[in-house]
């Protein structure tokens, strides 16, 4: 942020530019710290109101509209999506933000479900006799999508696996969904040197790298 160059002369970019300048001032020790109590050192930095997003009952929507202004009219532009992103501390936060942003897109939702039964061909250890599918549905494992993945055309997605590095399908690649099939999803790459390419994402078997995560 402190090194970012701002060229667009609008109000939103002016705030970003001011925020970048303020971060530089904090890094250079030019912003005076405050103390929480009389017996503490003044080592806390107060963020001015103009840089804060109000965390009220619509806190997440306020965050989304701040990062993605005019999302309902701009979501089809790759440059608009490529320049923005929201980092979240937990997967639950990611799921909630994704749900809200998906509801802001037009069109029908298509749900993709994971397997909800165990293979009897393999020894699954203590899980061999686990029957309730609800338990499998509730599992949330790092690096794997949840049991139910809801998508719409024009939804922004990020790959969690290296599928094909030669065509740019690597972990972290950002894509925009263009078609939703039963076993294959068509998407357009909007990041890396392969931006603009149309790719196909098939249904594949995924296994957590560390089975103890289960």
VEXLODREN-596919 format. One line per field, with one value per residue (C-alpha): residue number from 1; z, y, x. Coordinates in Angstrom, 2 decimals. Each point is the difference from the previous one (the first is absolute). Layout:
mike	(NUM:...) .
z	(Z:...) .
y	(Y:...) .
x	(X:...) .
//
This chain:
mike	(1:2:3:4:5:6:7:8:9:10:11:12:13:14:15:16:17:18:19:20:21:22:23:24:25:26:27:28:29:30:31:32:33:34:35:36:37:38:39:40:41:42:43:44:45:46:47:48:49:50:51:52:53:54:55:56:57:58:59:60:61:62:63:64:65:66:67:68:69:70:71:72:73:74:75:76:77:78:79:80:81:82:83:84:85:86:87:88:89:90:91:92:93:94:95:96:97:98:99:100:101:102:103:104:105:106:107:108:109:110:111:112:113:114:115:116:117:118:119:120:121:122:123:124:125:126:127:128:129:130:131:132:133:134:135:136:137:138:139:140:141:142:143:144:145:146:147:148:149:150:151:152:153:154:155:156:157:158:159:160:161:162:163:164:165:166:167:168:169:170:171:172:173:174:175:176:177:178:179:180:181:182:183:184:185:186:187:188:189:190:191:192:193:194:195:196:197:198:199:200:201:202:203:204:205:206:207:208:209:210:211:212:213:214) .
z	(0.00:0.91:-3.36:-2.14:-2.66:-0.41:-3.38:0.10:1.22:1.77:3.62:0.75:-1.40:1.95:3.23:-0.99:-0.76:3.35:1.76:-1.75:1.10:3.58:0.04:-1.11:2.84:2.49:-1.37:0.28:3.58:-0.87:1.51:3.76:2.04:2.75:3.31:1.02:3.69:2.02:0.92:-3.57:-2.68:-2.91:-2.46:-1.50:-3.31:-0.40:-3.48:-1.18:-0.73:-3.72:-0.41:1.96:-1.28:2.38:1.69:0.59:-0.76:-3.69:0.70:-2.64:-2.66:0.88:-0.49:-3.34:-1.40:1.11:-1.75:-2.94:-0.68:-2.67:-0.02:-1.66:-3.10:-0.03:0.75:-3.69:-0.37:0.72:0.87:2.66:1.59:-0.41:2.00:3.00:2.65:3.57:2.46:2.81:3.23:0.00:-2.52:1.59:-0.89:-3.55:-0.31:1.25:-2.30:-2.96:0.77:0.06:-3.18:-1.80:0.86:-1.69:-3.35:-2.31:-1.16:1.66:2.51:-0.89:2.96:-0.23:2.71:1.19:0.62:3.15:0.42:0.71:-2.39:1.31:-2.20:2.27:3.68:1.53:3.50:2.75:-2.65:-1.54:1.75:-0.22:-1.55:0.54:-3.18:2.05:1.70:-3.35:-1.15:3.05:-0.45:-0.90:-0.93:-0.87:-3.72:-0.96:-0.93:2.23:-0.69:-1.91:-2.48:-1.39:-3.25:-2.54:-3.42:0.43:3.50:0.90:1.20:1.07:-0.63:3.04:-1.93:-2.77:-2.85:-3.05:0.39:-3.75:-0.58:3.16:2.21:3.23:3.65:0.47:-3.62:-0.21:-2.53:-0.96:-0.59:-3.51:-0.21:2.58:-0.99:2.07:-0.08:-1.64:0.71:-2.63:1.21:-1.24:1.61:1.22:1.72:-1.02:-3.53:-1.19:0.67:-2.53:-0.73:0.24:2.05:1.15:3.65:0.37:3.11:1.58:3.05:2.80:3.04:2.90:0.19:3.70:0.88:3.65:-1.06:-0.01) .
y	(0.00:2.46:-0.54:-0.10:2.67:1.45:1.44:0.10:3.41:-1.05:0.15:-3.69:0.16:3.20:-1.85:-2.87:2.46:1.72:-3.38:-0.98:3.28:-0.58:-3.52:1.51:2.49:-2.81:-1.93:3.07:0.68:3.28:-0.99:0.56:-3.04:-0.05:-1.90:-2.13:0.81:2.41:-2.63:-1.19:1.29:1.90:-2.85:-0.26:1.69:1.52:-0.46:3.02:-0.42:0.65:-3.19:-2.24:-2.03:0.13:-3.37:0.21:-2.56:0.25:-0.11:-2.62:1.72:3.28:-1.71:-1.51:3.26:1.80:-2.46:-0.68:3.27:-0.33:-3.75:-0.64:1.95:-0.62:-3.72:-0.90:2.02:-2.04:3.00:0.97:-3.47:-0.50:3.12:-0.92:-2.69:-0.58:-1.89:-1.75:-1.50:-3.17:-2.28:0.87:3.65:-1.03:-2.03:2.89:2.57:-2.41:-0.59:3.72:0.75:-2.96:1.39:3.27:-1.78:-0.64:-3.50:-3.34:-1.73:-3.41:-2.13:-2.52:-2.64:-2.09:-3.76:-0.80:-3.66:-1.91:-2.44:-3.56:-0.97:1.79:-0.30:3.27:-0.80:1.43:1.44:-3.39:-0.18:3.68:0.07:3.35:2.07:3.15:-0.54:-0.15:3.12:1.94:-0.72:3.08:-0.82:2.43:-0.03:-1.70:1.60:-0.53:-2.75:2.41:2.43:2.56:1.74:2.35:1.13:3.05:-1.11:0.63:-3.14:-0.96:-3.36:-2.02:-2.46:-0.05:-1.54:0.85:2.44:0.17:1.73:2.07:-2.14:0.28:0.38:3.58:0.64:2.24:-0.80:1.13:-2.72:0.11:-3.29:-2.52:-3.65:-3.09:-1.31:2.83:3.73:2.46:3.09:2.82:0.72:3.60:-0.21:-1.01:0.04:-2.18:2.68:-0.21:-3.72:-2.25:-3.16:-3.01:-1.09:-3.64:-1.74:-1.77:-2.07:2.04:-1.46:2.11:-0.02:-0.78:-2.55:1.04:3.16:-2.18) .
x	(0.00:2.75:1.71:-3.12:-0.32:-3.48:-0.94:-3.81:-1.22:-3.19:-1.07:0.62:3.53:0.64:-0.81:2.30:2.78:-0.47:0.00:3.25:1.56:-1.18:1.51:3.32:-0.21:-0.63:2.98:2.22:-1.06:-1.73:-3.37:-0.14:-1.01:-2.61:-0.14:-2.99:0.57:2.11:2.57:0.66:2.31:-1.63:0.50:-3.51:-0.83:-3.45:-1.46:-1.95:-3.70:0.33:2.06:-2.41:-2.94:-2.94:-0.47:-3.74:-2.71:0.98:3.73:0.87:-2.10:1.70:3.36:-1.04:-1.41:3.15:2.35:-2.35:-1.88:-2.72:0.50:-3.38:1.06:3.76:0.38:0.35:3.21:3.12:2.16:-2.53:0.09:3.74:0.87:-2.14:-0.13:-1.12:2.20:-1.88:1.39:-2.15:-1.71:-3.34:0.58:0.91:-3.21:-2.16:1.62:-0.28:-3.69:-0.75:1.92:-1.58:-3.43:0.99:0.43:-2.93:-0.89:-0.64:2.23:1.40:1.08:2.84:0.04:2.91:-0.16:-1.98:0.92:3.20:1.60:-0.22:2.96:2.47:0.74:-1.23:1.23:-2.22:-2.34:-0.84:-3.39:-0.88:-3.46:-1.77:0.51:-0.70:3.35:1.80:-1.88:1.16:3.72:2.04:3.59:2.74:0.74:-3.27:-3.33:-3.01:-2.52:-2.24:1.56:-2.48:0.93:-1.52:1.10:2.31:1.03:3.63:1.82:3.54:1.64:1.10:2.19:2.61:-1.99:2.09:2.87:0.67:-3.35:0.10:-2.26:1.96:-0.86:-1.19:-0.99:-3.07:-2.72:-3.49:-2.59:-1.49:-1.95:-1.21:-0.25:-0.70:3.56:1.96:0.10:1.16:1.83:2.19:3.36:0.33:3.39:3.55:1.40:-2.91:-2.63:-2.80:0.39:-3.05:0.60:-2.01:-0.02:-1.15:-1.26:2.97:0.80:1.54:1.71:1.29:3.80:-0.20:-2.68:0.29:-1.88:-3.09) .
//
